[in-house]
Amino acid sequence: MSSDSGAPPVSKAKLWAGRIMSTLVVLLLLLDSAIKLLRLAPVRDTFVMLGYSENVIIPIGVLLLICTLIYAIPQTSILAAILLTGCLGGAVATHVRHGDP
């Protein structure tokens, strides 16, 4: 039996470019979830300004952290990309609803 999956070979440059971009995304999402979990004053103020209760900051931070960790695992990155799209899409919709730039 052949172990060839039929996928075309990827150059080392493209492979490392993808790894670097994924790492940057993961680091930024980890930072975002960390500031939510720490409940920093600007985060609390922004949540209240956008009409959310302060008690949803921690659950949203935990959800974002879980999705980010799932994204960091290569075998589950597609599922996590879908989940993160929904999560970040909700954030964009909130800002659009309030007329924020």
C-alpha positions in Angstrom: 0.0 0.0 0.0 1.1 3.5 -0.8 1.1 6.2 1.9 0.8 8.9 -0.6 -2.2 11.1 0.3 -2.3 12.8 -3.1 -1.7 16.2 -1.6 0.9 18.3 -3.5 4.1 19.0 -1.7 4.4 22.3 0.1 7.6 24.4 0.0 9.4 25.0 3.2 8.9 28.8 2.8 5.1 28.4 2.5 5.0 25.9 5.4 6.9 28.4 7.7 4.9 31.3 6.6 1.7 29.5 7.5 3.2 28.5 10.9 4.2 32.0 11.7 0.8 33.5 10.7 -1.0 30.9 12.8 1.3 31.5 15.8 0.6 35.3 15.5 -3.2 34.6 15.4 -3.0 32.3 18.4 -0.9 34.8 20.4 -3.3 37.7 19.7 -6.3 35.5 20.6 -4.6 34.4 23.8 -3.9 38.0 24.7 -7.6 38.9 24.0 -8.9 36.0 26.2 -6.4 36.9 29.0 -7.5 40.5 29.2 -11.1 39.3 29.4 -10.2 36.8 32.1 -8.3 39.4 34.1 -11.4 41.7 33.9 -9.4 44.8 33.3 -11.1 48.1 33.7 -11.1 49.1 30.0 -12.7 45.7 29.2 -15.4 46.1 31.8 -16.1 49.7 30.6 -16.3 48.6 27.0 -18.7 45.7 27.8 -21.0 48.0 29.7 -20.8 50.7 27.0 -21.8 48.0 24.4 -24.8 46.9 26.5 -23.4 43.7 28.0 -23.4 42.8 31.7 -20.1 42.5 33.5 -20.9 39.0 34.4 -20.5 37.7 30.8 -16.9 38.8 30.5 -15.5 35.7 32.1 -17.6 33.2 30.1 -16.7 35.0 26.8 -13.0 34.9 27.8 -13.2 31.2 28.6 -15.0 30.5 25.4 -12.4 32.4 23.4 -9.6 30.6 25.3 -11.1 27.2 24.5 -11.6 28.0 20.8 -8.0 29.3 20.6 -6.6 26.2 22.2 -8.6 24.0 19.8 -7.3 26.1 16.9 -3.7 25.5 18.1 -4.1 21.8 17.5 -3.6 21.1 13.8 -6.1 18.3 13.6 -8.9 20.4 15.0 -8.0 23.8 13.5 -10.8 23.8 10.9 -13.5 23.3 13.5 -11.9 26.0 15.7 -11.7 28.4 12.7 -15.5 28.0 12.3 -16.1 28.5 16.0 -13.8 31.6 16.1 -15.5 33.0 13.0 -18.8 32.9 14.9 -17.3 34.4 18.0 -15.5 37.2 16.2 -18.4 37.8 13.9 -20.6 38.4 17.0 -18.1 41.0 18.2 -18.1 42.8 14.8 -21.9 42.7 14.7 -22.0 44.3 18.2 -19.7 47.2 17.1 -21.7 47.7 13.9 -25.0 47.8 15.9 -23.5 50.6 18.1 -22.0 52.5 15.3 -18.4 52.0 16.5 -15.6 52.4 13.9 
